[in-house]
Amino acid sequence: MGRRSYHAGPGSRAARWAAALALVAAFGCVASEARAGCDLKITHAAPCRPDGSPGNPVVGELYALRVNLRVVGTPAAPFRIRWKIAACTHDFADLKVGPGEHSWLFTRQVALDGPMPWSVNVDPEHVSGDTDWSSNTAGGTMTPTPPTAAVENYEPRIRQGWEEISVRFTPGSGDIRSLDFCFGLPTSHATQEVLEAPGPSGGKAVTTAPFGLPASEITRRNPSPGTLQDAQSFTVRLWNVRVNPERLRRADWASLGSLEAVISKWTQPEADIQSAHPEIAAFVAASLPAGYRKSMAPYDAARALHRAVMKHMTYSLKHPGNGALGALRSKWGDCGYYSYLLIACLRSIGIPARPTAGWWEGTDQWHMWIELYLPGGGWVVADPTVGDQESPDGLYAYQFGYVPNANSRCSVTLAATNITAAHNYGHLQVPNWYWTGSAKWIATDHRSRLEPAAREPGAPTP
């Protein structure tokens, strides 16, 4: 028999084996190249100035982190860099880079004055094919440089405020024997300076008890049923605010016990701020360490209570009622309930505190926050509601002392109680009203607005 030869034709078994071996060899090359991968190595990561230059961040400016990355090889897929400052996390996503030196700058407004942790994580999902993950993370603690003064206002803005109350009755439905409106008036305090505030037209200036605050009452006798309304406008200068915690810590408990009556009056209970109630005392005791007066300055105790309220509360537009106690028991409420609960806690340990209520820049953006008093520093601003949005677990004291958006809000009241000779009003964030008669009431509407002023009062017309 002759010798049989095998020809590797396209349909032969030998050809199929040859093709398969070639495919395996090709796959092996690809797999080998994939295994070669790349190396992403952080060569420098640290806080810096907002423009990226070396230096420590300053309270009041954007906090910044810079990272320098050396890339060896080509990443197999776009990756991300995860930045974190305190409770703020942000990703730079879909980064496509080649071999070489690269750098990124992350900036963020963080309403904390330190110390706060920071971190940078390059390719947290491990999609780049990096062969060495030991150099992909960096972190530390950032303590921004505080102002020299205990409390410092900065970045002033001049704003025009406006508010209106409108009460509607069915025409011809009966009589209105009396209708009284009461407007809170803006005052100069903390981060606000009144430049012009004439009050509503036809209003009578009054001083409300128990805190001696200005207000304006408008009295109508026997008006015809229909739509009855009044409004006021004013001009204010508003500031952002930052503090020096170490200077505020110089205020001690003894100094709080010897305050003048004009300040100490803000430690008394009110109908909606039940600072002497046992449930408030129990919440405070659970939020502060035993013997806190020996281990903590008033500033730090106030900061801890600010965080405790943020952790305790969940924001809701529903109203549980009953002021601070309602907030404590329900664990939810709007900005007024956050504020009343924190004020009650502060007053219960002898720190003067008061509500600050008005509205944000824009239309119908009502808001309430607080001020607390520390000897040597004066009135310190805190906003537990906005702070809770940024740190709902209360881990960080956002918006305590350092409030970088205070120049976007105005206030028209500093009290939850306003008593005049005629009536006992609640807080005057919106105008209060009383009426007597038989007319059919339909609705009461409130409007507000805060916007840039056309010019400063007294300035020449262009």
Summary of the structure (lengths in Angstrom):
residues: 462
radius of gyration: 31.7
end to end distance: 116.7
largest distance: 132.4
contacts: 1516
relative contact order: 0.15
helix: 22%
strand: 40%
